[in-house]
Amino acid sequence: MSRARYAFAAHPEALADLRAVPENIRDLALLELQHLVHGNERGAALQRDLAGCHKVYVDPETRWRLVIQYRDAPASSQHKREIYLLAVGERQDHAAYRTAALRLERERAATAASPHDRRAQAATARSPRHRSGGPVTGVRSR
């Protein structure tokens, strides 16, 4: 077997998706993930809310999909890039795509509320101007 070209990571809920699908679909999905990690497949690029993501057909009838992203791998990884599994689901009613978009939106919201927001809140809390509402005294302007 060839060496893996990409690391692998998955959204925790995507792993639950994988456990919930029928066994034959799960086996096919795992095989597709193996092909992706080894660089033998790429998937088709998605647009709009899922720009930057790829869809991968799981079964011959193309009823089931994987939604993945190619991301930078963590610094601790042996690989520079990773395959990140966002969702596993049926194509019908765009279930896999809606699920992936929702998970991406939650990740973006969590990221947006992280270091920069916390630093801004901390700076505001320490600001003498903010507490009193008046100008900061003892500071000369140039």
N, C-alpha and C positions, 0 to 999 in steps of 0.2 A: 504494500500500500504506500502511496506517495505521502510526503510530508504535508501537513496542513499549511495552507497559504494564509489563512485568516484565523484569528481567535474567534471564539463564540461566546455570546452573552445573550440573555433573554430577559424581557420584562417578566416579572414574577407571575403576572396574570396570563402571559402567553404560555408559560409552562402549564398552568391549569387548563388552558385551552387544549393543549396537546394531550393532556391526560383525559380530557372529556370527549375527544373525537373517537369514532369507532376504531377498533384495533387495527384493521387493515389500512385505514387512512393514516393512523399514527405511524405505522411501519413505513409507509410511503413517504410521509413527511420527514421522518428521521433520515431516510435515505437521501431525500432532497437536501436536507441540511448538511449531510456529509458531503454531497457534491459541491454545495456552496462553499463550505469551509476549505475544501481542497482546490477551489478555483475552477472547477469543471463546469459550473453554471453561473449565471449572473442574475437572471430574472429580468422582467420588463419594468422599465421606469414608470412611476406613477406621477400624476400631475396634481394641481390644485392643493387641497389640504394635505395631501400626502407627497408633495414634491420632496425629493430626496429619498424616497422609499422605493422599494421594488416589490413586485408581485411575483410569486412563484407558483406555478400550477403543480398540484400535488398528485392528482389522479388522472388517468387517461381520459375520463369524461370531463375533466376540467371543472368539476363541481366544487372542489376544495382548494383553498389558497393559503399560502404563507405570505405575510407582509413583513419585509425585513428592511433594515437600513445597513449601509456600510458606514462604520464610524471609526474614529481614531481609537485604537486600543489603549488601555491604561498603561502608564509608564512601566508598571511591573510585568507587563506581558512580554512574551518572546516575539510577538507579532506587532507590526505597526498599525494594522487595521483589524477590525472585527466585524463579524456578522452579528447584528443585533435583531433578534426575533421579537417583533411587536405583537403579532396576532396570528392565530390559526383559526380559520373558519370557512363557512360556506360562501360561495359566490352569491347565492340566492339572496335577494334583498340587500345586497352589498354588505352583508353582515361582517365579514372580515375587514373590509375597508372602514366601515363606521367604527368598529371596535378599535382599530389601529389609530384612526384620527382622534378619537376620544383619549386614548392613552398618551398620544403625542401632546395633545393640548394640556393634559394634566402635568406632564413632565415639563413643558414649557412654563406653565404657571408656577410650578414649584421652583424651577431654576430662576425665574424672574424675581421671586420673593426671597432669594437667597442673599449672597454676600453684599451686594450693592445696597439693597433695601435695608439690611441690618445696619450697615455702616451709616447710611443716611439717618436712620432712626437714632443711632447712638450719637451722631454729631448734633442732631437737633436737641436731644436730651441734655447735652453738655453746653449748649449755646446759651450764654448769658442774655443775648438779645431775645431769644425765643422765650425764656422764662418770664422776663419782666415786660416784654413787649416794647421796651424802649431801646435807645441806642446803647451800644457797649461803651462804657466809660473807660478812660485811661488809655485809649488807643488813638494815636494821631493819624490823620489821613494825609496823604501826600498829594 
